[in-house]
Amino acid sequence: MATKDLLEAFRAVTGPAGVVDAPDAMAGYLTDWTGRWTGQAIAVLRPDGTDQVAALLGLCHRHGVAVTTQGGNTGIAGGATPIPDRDHVVLSLDRMQRILAIDPAARTATVQAGTVLQTLQEAVADHGLTYPLMFGARGSCTIGGTLATNAGGSNVLRYGTARALCLGVEAVLADGTAISDLQGLRKDNTGYDLRDLLIGSEGTLAVITAAVLRLHPAPVAVTTGFLSLSGPEAALGVLNALQDATGGLVEAFEYMPAPLIDRICAHTGARPPLAAPAPTGILLEAASTRPSDRDAGGLEDLVQDCLAGLMERGLVLDAVIAASGQQRRDLWAMREATAESIMAVDGYIFDLSLPLSQIAPFLQVTDAEVARAGMTALTVGHLGDGNLHYSIAPGGGAALGALRARILDRVAAMGGSFSAEHGIGQDKLDLMAAYRDPARLAAMRALRRAMDPAGILNPGKTIPDAP
Amino acid sequence: MATKDLLEAFRAVTGPAGVVDAPDAMAGYLTDWTGRWTGQAIAVLRPDGTDQVAALLGLCHRHGVAVTTQGGNTGIAGGATPIPDRDHVVLSLDRMQRILAIDPAARTATVQAGTVLQTLQEAVADHGLTYPLMFGARGSCTIGGTLATNAGGSNVLRYGTARALCLGVEAVLADGTAISDLQGLRKDNTGYDLRDLLIGSEGTLAVITAAVLRLHPAPVAVTTGFLSLSGPEAALGVLNALQDATGGLVEAFEYMPAPLIDRICAHTGARPPLAAPAPTGILLEAASTRPSDRDAGGLEDLVQDCLAGLMERGLVLDAVIAASGQQRRDLWAMREATAESIMAVDGYIFDLSLPLSQIAPFLQVTDAEVARAGMTALTVGHLGDGNLHYSIAPGGGAALGALRARILDRVAAMGGSFSAEHGIGQDKLDLMAAYRDPARLAAMRALRRAMDPAGILNPGKTIPDAP
C-alpha cells in the first residue's frame, strides 16, 4: 500500500489528531533524549485507547510496517527511537494517560501505559499510599516505559523493580489482538507468565497498553543519613546490620564515594555532607509505616544505635543523620544531581550489576586501574542491589575504549551483567552478542519469532540477530 | 530406535543406577500422590547432575521420546505424572539434592532442583536465615517442583510466591542445551526473562536443574492468634489495619470459618480456638526481625492494641493470642490438618483466586448456594492473597457437577481465576479451554512450540491443544 493510503487508513482509526506526519512535528519523537540516536518514520501514531492501538497494529501487521513504541522518550539506550534503515511508525502512547482506577483497600492502581510516573505517585499520595519506583526521570517517564524496560532506581532494595510492582498488564500482540489481565489477582497460575515475559522486552514482543500496579502504604517515619565506611568490603555487613536492627526497613543504600561527591559539589555548589571526605560514602534511607516508629525508641533511634555499634567496631568511620526535612532533601538533591554532574565532564556511565560478594573486589581493582590510566572514577551505585553505575571521566578519549573492554570482561568474569536497569535498546546489542550465552540468545530469538512472526515490533533492538 | 537400545543409551549416560525399568520399581513414579492419575513409561531416568540431564534430553529429543519431569511427586493436578497414551520417560530429579552454596552475607542459597524444601529450610536456619515458602508438602516436595508450579502457601502475603523468591535458574532446554543463570544478580535486564517464563510452566518449556534462591532473616518475634470477625466484608479492613499498625509485618491471614473448624476438631480431636464459633475465623500471624520487637511495646503489643481498637469498632468480635509456643503450634496444627480433614469427608477442593474486593460478595452468595443444595462449605483461604480453597462436602455426589460449574462461572464473572497455586497439570486443561482467552492460549501455544518444537516436554499438560 502506498504511504499516502496507509496514512489515510491510520487516520480512519484515530481521527486526524492521532496521525502526525509533518517533519517538524515528528522531530521530537525521532531523536532520543540523549541525542545519540535519530531514526525515521512515515508517521507518529498517537492512539487514544487500546482499541485504536489494536486497529493500528493490525494495519501495520498486514502491511509489514515496523512499529517502535514510545512512552516518555526518557530512555538512554535508544530503545524507543526507530532505527534509521527501515520504514517505521512511532507508536506514541502520550494520549493514553488516564488513571483508570485506584483501589485503596486492595492497594492497587490501574493506569493506561502513557501515564507519567510522577502523576500516578501524586494521585495515590492522596490515599496515603505510594508507588515506590523512584529515579530521576519520574517527572516525564511513563508507566509503560518503566515496564518495557523493567526500570529500577533507588528503592529496589525494598520494593523490587517495576516487574515486582506489577500485578498484570493489558497488551496488544503483534497481529493486533488485545489480551488483558487487569484484575489485580495476587495469585493466578494459569499457564505461562506472559506478564513477566512482556515486562523488560522493550516493545519487541507486544505493546503494553495498561497495567495494574501494586501500591504500598506511605511511610510515616523516614531516617536519612550519609555514612563514611571503612571501605567497600564493609558495605554488605553494614547494610545487613542496619536491616537486622530495623527489621528490614532500609530503602536506599547508595554508594557515593568522595570523588563523586567532589564532582557534584563542584557542579552544583552544594557542601559535602561530611567534613572529612568519605572514600566509601553511602547515602542511607530507612522508612517505616509503623506509627510508633515516629517516637523515641523508633526508627531513628534504631538506626542511630546500630550506627554507634558499627562505629565502635570500626566499620563506620563517620555518619550524619538528617535533622530536618530540608537536610534530607539536600542529601537527595546531591544524589539526583549525579547524572548531570558526571555528564558535565563528559563521563562515560556503565550500568553494571555484580554478585554482592564481588562488589568490593571489583571496585578495588577497577578504581586502581582507572587511576593508573590518568582518569577519574565517578561511580554511583545502588549497592544493596549490586548495581554500580560505574563512571569514568573524561569518557570521550581514545583511552576509554580499551579500559571499557577490560572492565566489561572483568564484570563477566565475576558473574555480573553489563545491563542492570538501563536496557539494551540499540546501545548494547554488541554486548548481548559478546557476553550472553548463544543458547540463551537463540531461545530469545525463537520466543520473539513466536510472538512476532512478521518481525514488525521494534526491529533492531534488544536481541541481536543470529551470527 | 528400539526401546532396548534406547535404554542402553540412557544407561551409558547415567550408569545402571540412573535407569529404572522394572515395573515394580517404576510404580511409585507413575501414579500421582492423590492416586487420581496413573501413566506409563518405558523407564524412569534418575540423572545425577545437569550434564546427565542434558545428555538424556538430547537423546529424547533425537528419538522423539516424551519426558515428564518429576520432583517430590506431591502435586495435586497430575502435572508430574505422564499421560497414559504415549511412550514416556519420567525424569526424576530425586538424585539431585545437593545444596551447592549458602551465602549468608548475600542471603542466597544455590540448590539442585531435587532438594527437598524442608531440607533447605533446615540448612539455612543454621545461619539465622529462612526460606519462607510454607505449605503442607514441604517435607517431601522439591525446590524444582515449587518452581515448576510457582508454588504459594501461607506466607505469600509477606514474601510472595516461589517466583518472587528465585533470583535465577539453571535449566536444560528441550534439545538438551543447558542454560545457566546462577549468579544471584538482583538486577539483570539482558533480554527476555527466561527465568519467570520457566517458573510456573510445569516442565513444558524446559527442565529446571538448579536455582539460586532469596533468603530472609529469621524472625525474632512472632505473634500468632485466632480472630472472629464480624463478617467476611470486614476482613480486608482488619488486615490493612494490622498491616498499618505493625508496619507490614503480617505473614499469614488465613480464613478458617466455623464449619471448617468444626470439621477439623471432629477429625483431629482438637478444641476450637475460641469458645463461641467464629463464622468468619482468621488465623493471624505477624513476625518481626527487629530485636526490640520482643520487648514491651513490641510486636505483640502492637497487635494487641490494634485488635483492641478493632473490637471497639465492632470489626473484630473476639480474639485469642497464643501465649506460648505450644499454643502457637496448636493453632498451626489445625491449619495443617485442613486438607486431610476435608478429604476425610470426601470434600471437593477448589483453588480459586479473586480480586480482594470480590472475596466477601463471593463468599456470601456461594455459601448460601451450597447450603441450599444441602451441602457443607468447608473453605480455607489465604485471604490476604485473595486465594480461596473453597471446599464442598460431600464432593462425590451428582449434585456437585452443576454447583461446581456455577461457582466457576461466578469466579470468572468476578474477574477471578480457577487456578491460584495448585497448577493446571492434567486436571484443569478443560478449565483453561473454557475460561482463558483464546488469544492468550494461542500465544502460549506459540511460545511452547518455540521452546519445544518436537513437543517432547510433558505433553498433555498445562496448555490445552488448539480447538
Boltz contact constraints between the chains, C-beta under 6 A:
constraints:
  - contact:
      token1: [A, 105]
      token2: [B, 236]
      max_distance: 6.0
  - contact:
      token1: [A, 106]
      token2: [B, 356]
      max_distance: 6.0
  - contact:
      token1: [A, 106]
      token2: [B, 357]
      max_distance: 6.0
  - contact:
      token1: [A, 150]
      token2: [B, 189]
      max_distance: 6.0
  - contact:
      token1: [A, 152]
      token2: [B, 187]
      max_distance: 6.0
  - contact:
      token1: [A, 177]
      token2: [B, 439]
      max_distance: 6.0
  - contact:
      token1: [A, 179]
      token2: [B, 437]
      max_distance: 6.0
  - contact:
      token1: [A, 179]
      token2: [B, 439]
      max_distance: 6.0
  - contact:
      token1: [A, 179]
      token2: [B, 440]
      max_distance: 6.0
  - contact:
      token1: [A, 183]
      token2: [B, 355]
      max_distance: 6.0
  - contact:
      token1: [A, 183]
      token2: [B, 415]
      max_distance: 6.0
  - contact:
      token1: [A, 184]
      token2: [B, 355]
      max_distance: 6.0
  - contact:
      token1: [A, 185]
      token2: [B, 353]
      max_distance: 6.0
  - contact:
      token1: [A, 185]
      token2: [B, 417]
      max_distance: 6.0
  - contact:
      token1: [A, 186]
      token2: [B, 385]
      max_distance: 6.0
  - contact:
      token1: [A, 186]
      token2: [B, 386]
      max_distance: 6.0
  - contact:
      token1: [A, 187]
      token2: [B, 152]
      max_distance: 6.0
  - contact:
      token1: [A, 187]
      token2: [B, 353]
      max_distance: 6.0
  - contact:
      token1: [A, 187]
      token2: [B, 385]
      max_distance: 6.0
  - contact:
      token1: [A, 187]
      token2: [B, 387]
      max_distance: 6.0
  - contact:
      token1: [A, 187]
      token2: [B, 420]
      max_distance: 6.0
  - contact:
      token1: [A, 187]
      token2: [B, 421]
      max_distance: 6.0
  - contact:
      token1: [A, 188]
      token2: [B, 353]
      max_distance: 6.0
  - contact:
      token1: [A, 188]
      token2: [B, 417]
      max_distance: 6.0
  - contact:
      token1: [A, 189]
      token2: [B, 150]
      max_distance: 6.0
  - contact:
      token1: [A, 189]
      token2: [B, 200]
      max_distance: 6.0
  - contact:
      token1: [A, 189]
      token2: [B, 419]
      max_distance: 6.0
  - contact:
      token1: [A, 189]
      token2: [B, 421]
      max_distance: 6.0
  - contact:
      token1: [A, 190]
      token2: [B, 417]
      max_distance: 6.0
  - contact:
      token1: [A, 190]
      token2: [B, 419]
      max_distance: 6.0
  - contact:
      token1: [A, 190]
      token2: [B, 436]
      max_distance: 6.0
  - contact:
      token1: [A, 191]
      token2: [B, 444]
      max_distance: 6.0
  - contact:
      token1: [A, 191]
      token2: [B, 463]
      max_distance: 6.0
  - contact:
      token1: [A, 192]
      token2: [B, 201]
      max_distance: 6.0
  - contact:
      token1: [A, 192]
      token2: [B, 444]
      max_distance: 6.0
  - contact:
      token1: [A, 192]
      token2: [B, 447]
      max_distance: 6.0
  - contact:
      token1: [A, 193]
      token2: [B, 196]
      max_distance: 6.0
  - contact:
      token1: [A, 193]
      token2: [B, 200]
      max_distance: 6.0
  - contact:
      token1: [A, 196]
      token2: [B, 193]
      max_distance: 6.0
  - contact:
      token1: [A, 196]
      token2: [B, 196]
      max_distance: 6.0
  - contact:
      token1: [A, 197]
      token2: [B, 197]
      max_distance: 6.0
  - contact:
      token1: [A, 200]
      token2: [B, 189]
      max_distance: 6.0
  - contact:
      token1: [A, 200]
      token2: [B, 193]
      max_distance: 6.0
  - contact:
      token1: [A, 201]
      token2: [B, 192]
      max_distance: 6.0
  - contact:
      token1: [A, 236]
      token2: [B, 105]
      max_distance: 6.0
  - contact:
      token1: [A, 247]
      token2: [B, 288]
      max_distance: 6.0
  - contact:
      token1: [A, 247]
      token2: [B, 289]
      max_distance: 6.0
  - contact:
      token1: [A, 247]
      token2: [B, 290]
      max_distance: 6.0
  - contact:
      token1: [A, 248]
      token2: [B, 289]
      max_distance: 6.0
  - contact:
      token1: [A, 288]
      token2: [B, 247]
      max_distance: 6.0
  - contact:
      token1: [A, 289]
      token2: [B, 247]
      max_distance: 6.0
  - contact:
      token1: [A, 289]
      token2: [B, 248]
      max_distance: 6.0
  - contact:
      token1: [A, 290]
      token2: [B, 247]
      max_distance: 6.0
  - contact:
      token1: [A, 353]
      token2: [B, 185]
      max_distance: 6.0
  - contact:
      token1: [A, 353]
      token2: [B, 187]
      max_distance: 6.0
  - contact:
      token1: [A, 353]
      token2: [B, 188]
      max_distance: 6.0
  - contact:
      token1: [A, 355]
      token2: [B, 183]
      max_distance: 6.0
  - contact:
      token1: [A, 355]
      token2: [B, 184]
      max_distance: 6.0
  - contact:
      token1: [A, 356]
      token2: [B, 106]
      max_distance: 6.0
  - contact:
      token1: [A, 357]
      token2: [B, 106]
      max_distance: 6.0
  - contact:
      token1: [A, 385]
      token2: [B, 186]
      max_distance: 6.0
  - contact:
      token1: [A, 385]
      token2: [B, 187]
      max_distance: 6.0
  - contact:
      token1: [A, 386]
      token2: [B, 186]
      max_distance: 6.0
  - contact:
      token1: [A, 387]
      token2: [B, 187]
      max_distance: 6.0
  - contact:
      token1: [A, 415]
      token2: [B, 183]
      max_distance: 6.0
  - contact:
      token1: [A, 417]
      token2: [B, 185]
      max_distance: 6.0
  - contact:
      token1: [A, 417]
      token2: [B, 188]
      max_distance: 6.0
  - contact:
      token1: [A, 417]
      token2: [B, 190]
      max_distance: 6.0
  - contact:
      token1: [A, 419]
      token2: [B, 189]
      max_distance: 6.0
  - contact:
      token1: [A, 419]
      token2: [B, 190]
      max_distance: 6.0
  - contact:
      token1: [A, 420]
      token2: [B, 187]
      max_distance: 6.0
  - contact:
      token1: [A, 421]
      token2: [B, 187]
      max_distance: 6.0
  - contact:
      token1: [A, 421]
      token2: [B, 189]
      max_distance: 6.0
  - contact:
      token1: [A, 436]
      token2: [B, 190]
      max_distance: 6.0
  - contact:
      token1: [A, 437]
      token2: [B, 179]
      max_distance: 6.0
  - contact:
      token1: [A, 439]
      token2: [B, 177]
      max_distance: 6.0
  - contact:
      token1: [A, 439]
      token2: [B, 179]
      max_distance: 6.0
  - contact:
      token1: [A, 440]
      token2: [B, 179]
      max_distance: 6.0
  - contact:
      token1: [A, 444]
      token2: [B, 191]
      max_distance: 6.0
  - contact:
      token1: [A, 444]
      token2: [B, 192]
      max_distance: 6.0
  - contact:
      token1: [A, 446]
      token2: [B, 450]
      max_distance: 6.0
  - contact:
      token1: [A, 447]
      token2: [B, 192]
      max_distance: 6.0
  - contact:
      token1: [A, 447]
      token2: [B, 450]
      max_distance: 6.0
  - contact:
      token1: [A, 450]
      token2: [B, 446]
      max_distance: 6.0
  - contact:
      token1: [A, 450]
      token2: [B, 447]
      max_distance: 6.0
  - contact:
      token1: [A, 450]
      token2: [B, 450]
      max_distance: 6.0
  - contact:
      token1: [A, 463]
      token2: [B, 191]
      max_distance: 6.0
